[in-house]
Amino acid sequence: MMVRLAILSLALVAVWLTPVSAQDEALSEADEARVEALAETIRCIVCKNQSIAESDAGLAKDLVRLVEERVAAGDSDEEVQSYLVDRYGEFILLKPKFSIQNIALWFLPAVILLLATFGALAFIRSKGVAATPVPLTDEEQAELARRLGHPPKD
């Protein structure tokens, strides 16, 4: 009786572990490399500035498994990214693609920097031109000479 129970237990454990090992073996080395490369381009929604490959968050691990499933299903890199963008929005990509919808994200920082530079230059130039030296009065010249130790002018 004990032997049968032990064999039945081992058979159940083997059946329970088989799908996990079959899934791991389903991806070739090339597919694993693709999954790793894709995981480097996808933002962790929890961590914000990390890829799902770098993140230890549970959601990031789930997204890596999702990428593995999509690659195993035969999706191309673009199809996997499109699937994730459709599901989570373009924020999911660490390097969003250039499009009309996000043109401000690409050019607004440069425009702000240029405007700030021109504004600062205009401010400096306006202060430099308007700031003409005012001559000292006779009393101020006498006080300056006294403080510097020069004899007063007559």
C-alpha positions in Angstrom: 0.0 0.0 0.0 2.8 2.4 0.9 4.6 1.7 -2.3 1.6 2.4 -4.4 1.0 5.7 -2.5 4.7 6.7 -3.1 4.4 5.9 -6.8 1.2 7.8 -7.1 2.7 10.8 -5.3 5.8 10.7 -7.6 3.6 10.5 -10.7 1.5 13.5 -9.5 4.6 15.5 -8.9 6.0 14.6 -12.3 2.7 15.6 -14.0 2.6 18.8 -12.1 6.2 19.8 -13.0 6.0 18.7 -16.7 4.2 21.8 -18.0 6.7 24.1 -16.4 9.7 22.3 -17.8 8.0 22.0 -21.2 7.4 25.7 -21.3 11.0 26.5 -20.5 12.3 24.1 -23.2 9.8 25.5 -25.8 12.0 28.6 -26.4 15.2 28.1 -28.3 18.3 30.0 -27.5 17.6 32.5 -30.2 14.1 33.1 -28.8 15.5 33.5 -25.3 17.9 36.1 -26.7 14.9 37.9 -28.3 13.0 37.8 -25.1 15.9 39.3 -23.2 16.4 42.0 -25.9 12.7 42.8 -25.8 12.6 42.9 -22.0 15.3 45.6 -22.1 13.0 47.8 -24.2 9.9 47.5 -22.1 9.4 49.8 -19.1 8.4 48.4 -15.8 5.1 50.0 -14.9 5.8 49.8 -11.2 9.4 51.1 -11.3 9.0 53.7 -14.1 12.7 54.1 -15.0 13.7 50.4 -15.2 13.2 47.8 -17.8 11.3 44.7 -17.0 14.5 42.8 -17.3 16.1 44.9 -14.5 13.1 45.1 -12.2 12.3 42.7 -9.4 8.6 43.7 -9.3 6.1 41.0 -9.6 4.3 42.8 -12.5 7.7 43.0 -14.4 8.1 39.3 -14.0 4.5 38.8 -15.3 5.3 41.0 -18.3 8.5 39.0 -19.1 6.4 35.8 -19.0 3.9 37.5 -21.4 6.7 38.4 -23.7 7.9 34.8 -23.6 4.4 33.6 -24.4 4.1 36.0 -27.4 7.6 35.0 -28.7 6.7 31.3 -28.3 3.5 31.9 -30.2 5.6 33.1 -33.1 5.1 36.9 -32.8 7.8 39.2 -34.2 9.5 41.8 -32.0 7.3 44.5 -33.5 4.1 42.5 -32.9 5.1 41.9 -29.3 5.7 45.6 -28.7 2.5 46.5 -30.6 0.6 44.1 -28.4 2.0 45.7 -25.2 1.4 49.3 -26.5 -2.2 48.4 -27.4 -2.7 47.0 -23.9 -0.7 49.6 -21.8 -0.1 52.6 -24.0 3.1 53.9 -25.5 4.4 54.6 -22.0 5.3 50.9 -21.8 8.2 51.5 -24.2 11.4 52.8 -22.8 12.1 54.5 -26.1 8.8 55.5 -27.7 8.6 55.6 -31.4 8.5 58.9 -33.2 4.9 59.8 -34.2 2.6 62.8 -34.5 1.0 62.0 -31.2 4.3 62.3 -29.3 6.1 64.9 -31.3 6.0 67.3 -28.3 7.8 64.7 -26.2 10.6 64.7 -28.7 11.0 68.4 -29.4 9.6 70.3 -26.5 12.7 70.0 -24.3 14.9 71.3 -27.1 12.5 74.2 -27.8 12.3 75.1 -24.1 16.1 75.1 -23.9 16.5 77.3 -26.9 13.8 79.7 -25.6 15.5 79.9 -22.2 18.9 80.5 -23.8 17.6 83.3 -26.1 15.7 84.8 -23.1 18.8 84.8 -20.9 20.9 86.3 -23.7 18.3 89.0 -24.3 18.2 89.8 -20.6 22.0 90.0 -20.3 22.3 92.2 -23.4 19.5 94.5 -22.2 21.2 95.0 -18.9 24.6 95.4 -20.4 23.6 98.2 -22.9 21.4 100.1 -20.4 24.0 100.0 -17.6 26.2 103.0 -18.6 28.4 104.2 -15.8 27.4 107.3 -13.9 30.3 109.7 -13.1 31.1 110.2 -9.4 30.3 113.5 -7.8 33.1 115.7 -6.4 32.2 114.6 -2.9 32.3 110.9 -3.9 35.7 111.3 -5.6 37.1 113.0 -2.5 35.8 110.2 -0.3 37.2 107.5 -2.6 40.6 109.3 -2.7 40.6 109.5 1.1 39.8 105.8 1.5 42.4 104.8 -1.0 45.0 107.0 0.7 45.6 109.3 -2.3 46.1 113.0 -1.8 43.0 115.1 -2.7 43.0 116.8 -6.1 42.8 120.6 -6.2 
